[in-house]
């Protein structure tokens, strides 16, 4: 099996700018959405106790977990972009 070299073109400063935007803007906004979901789960669903409420809470919990995971993935991608820009 042969190894291929892949080069990502582009201005390093532009790549770093995208990494900064991922880290400083996008990830915190996704994290904020996750926090809102957690707040709703913890503070706002206690008066709603039927099957629809349980289904909604289950979906919201799943969305909360996915948003948390997405925020972390965005931060990791920002770090990777910085590495790319520095090579």
Buried (B, 14 or more C-beta within 10 A) or exposed (E): EEEEEEEEEEEEEEBBEBBEBBBEEBBBEBBEBBBEBBEBBEEEBEEEEEEEEEEBBEEBEEBBEEBBEBBEEBBEBBEEBBEBBEE
